[in-house]
Amino acid sequence: MRTKLLAALLLILTFSACKKETAWADDWAGTYDGLAGSVNVNRVIISKVGDKAIKLDLQSYVSGTYFTFTTVGNTTLTSSTHGSIDEDGTILMYPGKTFHFTGSIDRTGSSITMIGQAQNKNDASEIYYYSFNGSR
């Protein structure tokens, strides 16, 4: 009986020491409307990729409709309020070119601020800067 009690206590202590992963991405998901920076980003749609990863669809408003001109598919969340952008992708207006996106995104309540750049992987002088401030 004493052995079973000791084993049960050890099992309880082992499971109570395990920490559950925080799922920050759920708090970020949604559609954010706002002000564009140097590139015409009027809306950002954020989708959950994993517990600590999000996808960003950067959209422009043209002739009464929104269209996605680039998708950053795997932004890493480093905390519940900050994300880091560092990946390759494409921009709709420049077919056949691959860009390296870098930057950061921050969330305060229902608002986000994003800033970064996209640099052509085959022509280092071709750089596009982007920024966005918006809220859900």
C-alpha positions as CSV (number, residue, x, y, z in Angstrom):
1,M,0.0,0.0,0.0
2,R,2.8,2.3,0.9
3,T,4.6,1.6,-2.4
4,K,1.4,2.4,-4.4
5,L,0.9,5.7,-2.5
6,L,4.5,6.7,-3.1
7,A,4.2,5.8,-6.8
8,A,1.0,7.8,-7.1
9,L,2.6,10.8,-5.3
10,L,5.6,10.6,-7.7
11,L,3.3,10.5,-10.7
12,I,1.3,13.5,-9.5
13,L,4.5,15.5,-8.9
14,T,5.8,14.6,-12.3
15,F,2.6,15.8,-14.1
16,S,2.3,18.9,-12.1
17,A,5.8,19.9,-13.1
18,C,4.9,19.8,-16.8
19,K,4.1,23.1,-18.3
20,K,1.5,23.5,-21.0
21,E,2.7,25.4,-24.1
22,T,1.2,28.8,-24.4
23,A,-0.9,29.2,-27.5
24,W,-0.3,32.9,-28.3
25,A,-1.4,32.7,-31.9
26,D,-5.1,32.4,-31.0
27,D,-5.0,35.9,-29.5
28,W,-3.5,37.4,-32.7
29,A,-6.0,35.9,-35.2
30,G,-8.3,38.3,-37.0
31,T,-8.7,41.1,-39.5
32,Y,-7.0,44.4,-38.8
33,D,-7.9,47.6,-40.7
34,G,-5.7,50.6,-40.5
35,L,-3.1,53.0,-42.0
36,A,-0.5,52.1,-44.5
37,G,3.1,53.1,-44.4
38,S,5.4,53.4,-47.5
39,V,3.7,50.4,-49.2
40,N,0.0,50.5,-49.5
41,V,-1.1,48.0,-46.8
42,N,-4.7,48.8,-45.9
43,R,-5.6,45.6,-44.1
44,V,-3.8,42.6,-42.5
45,I,-5.4,39.3,-42.0
46,I,-3.7,37.1,-39.4
47,S,-4.3,33.4,-39.2
48,K,-3.0,30.8,-36.8
49,V,-0.3,28.5,-38.2
50,G,0.8,27.0,-34.9
51,D,0.7,27.8,-31.2
52,K,3.5,30.3,-31.7
53,A,3.3,31.1,-35.4
54,I,1.0,33.2,-37.5
55,K,0.4,33.9,-41.2
56,L,0.1,37.5,-42.4
57,D,-1.9,38.4,-45.5
58,L,-1.0,42.0,-46.5
59,Q,-3.9,43.5,-48.5
60,S,-4.4,46.7,-50.5
61,Y,-7.7,48.4,-51.2
62,V,-8.1,49.1,-55.0
63,S,-11.2,50.1,-56.9
64,G,-13.6,49.1,-54.1
65,T,-12.1,45.7,-53.2
66,Y,-9.2,44.2,-51.2
67,F,-6.6,42.0,-52.7
68,T,-3.7,40.2,-51.1
69,F,-0.4,41.4,-52.6
70,T,1.8,39.3,-50.4
71,T,1.6,36.6,-47.7
72,V,4.2,36.1,-45.0
73,G,3.4,32.5,-44.2
74,N,5.2,31.8,-40.9
75,T,5.8,34.7,-38.6
76,T,7.4,33.5,-35.3
77,L,5.8,34.8,-32.1
78,T,8.5,35.4,-29.5
79,S,6.0,36.5,-26.8
80,S,2.3,37.1,-26.5
81,T,2.8,40.7,-27.8
82,H,5.7,40.4,-30.3
83,G,6.5,38.6,-33.5
84,S,9.6,38.3,-35.7
85,I,9.5,38.2,-39.5
86,D,12.3,36.4,-41.3
87,E,11.4,34.4,-44.4
88,D,11.3,34.3,-48.2
89,G,8.2,35.1,-50.2
90,T,6.8,36.8,-53.3
91,I,5.1,40.0,-54.1
92,L,2.1,39.9,-56.5
93,M,3.3,42.9,-58.5
94,Y,6.7,41.3,-59.2
95,P,6.1,37.8,-60.5
96,G,9.2,35.5,-60.8
97,K,11.1,37.4,-58.1
98,T,11.8,36.0,-54.6
99,F,12.1,38.5,-51.7
100,H,13.5,38.0,-48.2
101,F,11.1,39.6,-45.7
102,T,12.4,40.8,-42.4
103,G,10.8,42.8,-39.7
104,S,8.7,42.8,-36.6
105,I,5.1,42.9,-35.5
106,D,3.7,44.0,-32.1
107,R,0.3,43.7,-30.6
108,T,-1.3,45.8,-27.8
109,G,-4.8,44.7,-27.0
110,S,-6.7,44.7,-30.4
111,S,-4.1,46.8,-32.2
112,I,-1.0,45.8,-34.2
113,T,2.0,47.7,-35.5
114,M,4.2,46.1,-38.1
115,I,7.4,47.4,-39.8
116,G,10.0,45.7,-42.0
117,Q,11.4,45.3,-45.5
118,A,11.4,42.9,-48.4
119,Q,14.7,42.6,-50.3
120,N,15.1,40.9,-53.7
121,K,17.2,37.8,-53.2
122,N,18.9,38.3,-56.6
123,D,19.2,42.1,-56.5
124,A,20.2,43.5,-53.1
125,S,19.4,47.1,-54.3
126,E,15.7,46.3,-54.8
127,I,14.2,46.8,-51.4
128,Y,10.6,47.6,-50.4
129,Y,9.8,48.9,-47.0
130,Y,6.4,48.2,-45.4
131,S,4.6,49.3,-42.2
132,F,1.1,49.1,-40.8
133,N,-0.8,50.4,-37.8
134,G,-4.3,49.0,-37.4
135,S,-6.9,47.4,-35.1
136,R,-9.6,44.8,-35.2
